Amino acid sequence: MNKYRRFAILPVAMLVLAACQSGSGESPSESQAASQGATESSAPSESAAAEAPVCESYTGDDLLGRICEAGNIIVSTDPAYPPQSSLNSETGEYEGFDIDVANEIGARLGVTVEFTDPPFDAVQGGNWSGRWDMSVGSVTITETRQEHLDFTQPYYFTPAQMATTDGTGIESLEDFSGTTVCVAEGTTYFDWLEGTLTLTPDAGEVTDPPADITSTTLPTDINCAEAWQAGRSEFQGWLSSSTTVQGAIDEGYPVVAVGDPVFFEPLAVCFDILVEDNDSLVESVDQIITDMHDDGTLAGFSEEWFGGLDLTTQE
């Protein structure tokens, strides 16, 4: 199987202290977006680099070629994770850091982006059966996921942050020993608590979880904070990205961040590894990510959505 599967951690200085189809057939971009629950974004913006969009000159007979011919690309995202991605109830449009990144990739390819929001387990497991072309949904690169997905280089990095609620008396990572910690289903946070996290070697140091810690799961990360707000007390800790934890604090949830990040997640655009002719698409998007790092576009998006923090670099 000829798969791309490459990524590269960028050698950079950290600017924050505690920031986290089958191979044949038609591209999903050629199907009706409405049948997939997709929401169409605005047309490619003029903010793309001065170079001509990829599709302007691409003539390959593969997935990228079909996307260029159709003029649109289906992108999965997860709107349960503001400020990375959320659905604005007033406008009916997706918005957030991941949404801006996806739209900019579409602009530099020269196509319109249409969003769909499948369950995360369906994304990370691969075998998308042509329902979407790529995912821009803050997917962490792990060795296990590389068995099912092709990844670009990371477009940003987030710290995994432990948190508690008011009144627990927990003030350090060690204080979580013997407690129950809430995480979202199918996440790297669950893997860390269970001792099965398999980040790639270049991802950096991973702190060991406290002894005798127990995990419990809810469908999405923010559900843990919502449970506390509703008065539930069956768990004493919460592990999520620092961005999600800080977002919950900013929204008035009874959440307190505890200690330093326990690991840093390299987050990348991913593709279904079963699509045999997606190499050109993966390579083109990876180059676009490189260009967006180099020209400051990613840093600008990060600072806009993450309170002035540049999460696009890692120590």
C-alpha positions in Angstrom: 0.0 0.0 0.0 1.6 3.2 -1.1 0.9 5.6 1.7 2.3 9.0 2.5 1.9 8.9 6.3 4.6 11.5 7.0 4.6 14.4 9.5 7.3 16.6 10.9 7.4 18.3 14.3 8.6 21.9 13.6 11.8 23.0 15.5 10.5 26.1 17.2 10.4 27.9 20.5 7.3 27.6 22.7 5.5 31.0 23.2 3.2 29.9 26.0 3.6 28.3 29.3 0.5 26.2 29.6 -1.3 26.2 26.3 -2.8 21.7 24.4 -13.6 5.3 0.6 -12.8 3.2 -0.8 -9.9 3.8 -3.1 -12.1 3.9 -6.1 -15.3 5.7 -7.0 -16.3 9.3 -6.9 -15.0 11.9 -4.4 -17.6 12.8 -1.8 -17.2 16.3 -3.1 -19.2 15.3 -6.1 -22.2 14.2 -4.0 -24.9 16.3 -2.6 -23.6 18.0 0.6 -27.1 18.2 2.0 -27.4 14.4 2.1 -24.4 14.3 4.4 -25.5 17.1 6.7 -22.7 19.3 5.4 -22.8 23.1 5.7 -21.2 25.1 2.9 -18.6 27.7 3.7 -17.9 30.9 1.9 -16.1 30.6 -1.4 -12.3 30.6 -1.4 -11.1 33.8 0.1 -8.6 36.3 -1.3 -6.4 35.8 1.8 -4.6 32.8 0.2 -1.0 33.2 -0.7 -0.1 35.1 -3.8 0.7 31.9 -5.6 -2.0 30.5 -7.9 -4.3 27.9 -6.2 -3.3 24.3 -6.6 -6.3 23.4 -8.7 -5.7 26.1 -11.2 -3.0 23.9 -12.8 -3.6 20.4 -11.4 -4.5 17.8 -14.0 -4.0 14.5 -12.1 -6.5 11.7 -12.4 -6.9 11.0 -8.7 -8.7 12.2 -5.6 -7.2 15.7 -5.8 -8.1 15.9 -9.5 -11.7 14.9 -8.8 -11.9 17.5 -6.0 -10.5 20.2 -8.3 -13.0 19.2 -11.0 -15.9 19.3 -8.6 -14.8 22.6 -7.1 -15.5 21.7 -3.5 -14.0 19.5 -0.8 -15.9 17.9 2.1 -14.2 18.5 5.5 -15.1 16.9 8.8 -14.9 18.9 12.0 -16.1 18.6 15.5 -18.3 21.6 16.6 -18.3 20.5 20.2 -14.9 22.1 20.8 -15.0 25.9 20.9 -12.9 27.8 20.2 -11.5 25.2 17.7 -14.9 24.6 16.2 -18.5 25.3 17.0 -21.8 26.0 15.3 -23.0 29.5 15.7 -26.7 29.2 16.6 -27.5 32.7 15.3 -25.9 32.4 11.8 -26.0 28.6 11.4 -22.4 28.6 10.3 -19.4 26.8 11.7 -16.7 29.0 13.2 -13.4 28.7 15.1 -9.7 28.1 14.7 -10.2 24.7 12.8 -12.8 26.3 10.6 -10.5 29.1 9.6 -7.7 26.7 8.9 -10.0 24.5 6.8 -11.3 27.4 4.8 -7.8 28.7 4.2 -6.7 25.3 2.9 -9.7 25.3 0.6 -8.8 28.7 -0.7 -5.2 27.7 -1.4 -6.4 24.6 -3.2 -8.9 26.7 -5.1 -12.1 25.0 -4.0 -15.0 25.7 -1.7 -15.2 23.9 1.7 -18.3 22.1 2.9 -18.3 20.9 6.5 -19.8 17.8 8.0 -19.6 16.7 11.7 -19.5 12.9 12.1 -18.8 11.4 15.5 -15.1 11.5 16.4 -14.8 7.7 16.6 -15.9 7.5 12.9 -13.0 9.9 12.0 -10.2 8.4 14.0 -11.1 4.8 12.9 -10.6 5.5 9.2 -12.6 3.7 6.6 -14.7 6.8 5.9 -16.4 5.2 2.8 -16.2 8.4 0.8 -18.3 10.4 3.2 -15.7 13.2 3.5 -12.3 14.0 1.9 -10.3 15.1 4.9 -10.6 16.1 8.6 -9.6 19.4 10.0 -10.8 18.6 13.5 -7.8 18.9 15.9 -6.9 15.2 15.5 -3.8 14.2 17.5 -1.1 12.2 15.6 -0.6 8.8 17.4 1.1 5.6 16.4 -2.2 3.8 16.6 -4.1 6.3 14.5 -1.4 6.1 11.8 -2.6 2.6 11.1 -5.9 4.0 9.8 -5.1 7.6 8.8 -2.6 9.6 6.8 -1.4 12.8 8.5 0.1 16.1 7.4 2.6 17.8 9.7 1.0 19.4 12.7 -0.7 22.7 12.2 -0.8 23.4 16.0 -0.1 21.9 19.4 -2.2 21.9 22.5 -1.3 21.0 26.1 -3.3 18.3 27.9 -4.5 20.1 31.0 -5.8 18.5 34.2 -8.6 20.4 36.0 -10.9 20.0 39.0 -14.0 21.7 40.3 -14.6 24.0 43.2 -14.3 22.5 46.7 -12.3 19.3 45.9 -9.1 20.5 47.6 -7.0 19.2 44.7 -4.0 21.5 44.1 -1.5 19.3 42.3 -1.3 16.4 39.8 -0.4 14.0 42.7 -3.6 15.0 44.5 -5.6 13.2 41.7 -4.3 9.9 43.0 -7.2 7.6 43.9 -9.7 9.9 42.2 -12.0 9.5 39.2 -11.3 11.8 36.1 -13.7 12.6 33.3 -12.6 12.5 29.7 -14.3 12.4 26.3 -14.8 9.1 24.6 -12.1 7.9 22.2 -9.6 10.6 23.0 -5.9 10.7 23.8 -6.9 11.9 27.2 -8.6 8.6 27.9 -5.5 6.7 26.5 -3.3 8.7 28.9 -5.3 7.8 31.9 -5.4 4.2 30.9 -1.6 4.1 30.3 -2.0 3.3 26.6 -1.2 6.6 25.0 1.1 6.2 21.9 2.2 9.6 20.7 4.9 9.6 18.1 8.5 9.9 19.4 8.9 13.5 18.4 5.9 14.6 20.4 7.9 15.3 23.5 7.8 14.2 27.1 4.6 12.6 28.5 4.1 12.7 32.3 2.9 9.5 33.9 -0.6 9.6 35.3 -1.0 9.5 39.1 -1.4 6.2 40.8 -4.8 4.5 41.3 -6.5 7.0 39.0 -9.8 5.9 37.4 -11.3 7.2 34.2 -14.9 7.8 33.3 -16.1 9.0 29.9 -18.8 11.3 28.4 -19.4 11.8 24.7 -17.5 15.1 24.5 -15.0 17.0 26.7 -17.3 19.9 27.6 -19.8 17.4 28.9 -17.5 16.9 31.9 -17.7 20.6 32.8 -21.4 20.6 32.2 -21.9 17.7 34.6 -20.1 19.7 37.3 -22.3 22.7 36.5 -25.4 20.5 36.9 -24.2 19.5 40.4 -22.9 16.0 39.6 -20.0 14.9 41.7 -19.1 11.3 40.7 -15.7 12.5 39.4 -13.2 14.9 40.8 -11.0 15.6 37.8 -11.3 16.5 34.2 -8.6 16.1 31.5 -8.9 18.1 28.2 -7.0 20.5 26.1 -5.9 23.7 27.8 -8.0 25.6 25.3 -11.1 23.7 26.2 -10.5 24.0 29.9 -9.8 27.8 29.6 -12.9 28.2 27.5 -15.0 26.5 30.1 -13.5 28.8 32.8 -14.2 31.8 30.6 -17.8 30.7 30.2 -18.3 30.5 34.0 -18.2 26.8 34.5 -17.0 25.8 38.1 -13.6 24.6 36.7 -10.1 25.1 38.1 -6.9 24.2 36.1 -4.4 22.2 38.1 -0.7 21.9 37.5 1.4 21.9 34.3 0.3 20.2 31.1 0.8 16.4 31.3 1.6 16.1 27.6 1.5 18.2 24.4 -0.6 17.0 21.4 0.6 17.4 17.8 -2.6 18.2 15.9 -2.8 17.6 12.1 -5.1 17.3 9.1 -5.9 13.7 8.4 -7.1 11.5 5.6 -8.5 8.0 5.2 -5.5 5.7 4.6 -7.7 3.3 2.6 -8.0 5.8 -0.3 -5.3 4.6 -2.6 -5.1 7.7 -4.8 -5.0 10.4 -2.1 -1.2 11.0 -2.1 -1.3 14.2 -4.2 -4.0 15.6 -1.9 -2.0 14.8 1.3 1.2 16.2 -0.2 -0.6 19.4 -1.4 -2.3 20.0 1.9 1.0 19.3 3.8 2.7 21.9 1.6 -0.1 24.4 2.3 0.4 23.8 6.1 4.1 24.5 5.6 3.3 27.8 3.8 0.8 28.8 6.4 3.4 28.3 9.1 6.0 30.3 7.1 3.8 33.2 6.2 2.2 33.6 9.7 -1.3 32.7 8.7 -1.6 29.9 11.3 -0.1 32.1 14.1 -2.6 34.8 13.2 -5.5 32.4 13.5 -4.2 31.0 16.7 -3.8 34.4 18.3 -7.3 35.4 17.2 -9.0 32.3 18.7 -6.8 31.5 21.6 -6.6 34.8 23.4 -3.4 36.1 21.8 -1.5 32.8 22.2 0.5 31.3 19.4 -0.1 27.5 19.7 1.4 26.7 16.3 4.9 26.0 17.8 6.3 23.5 20.2 9.5 23.3 22.3 
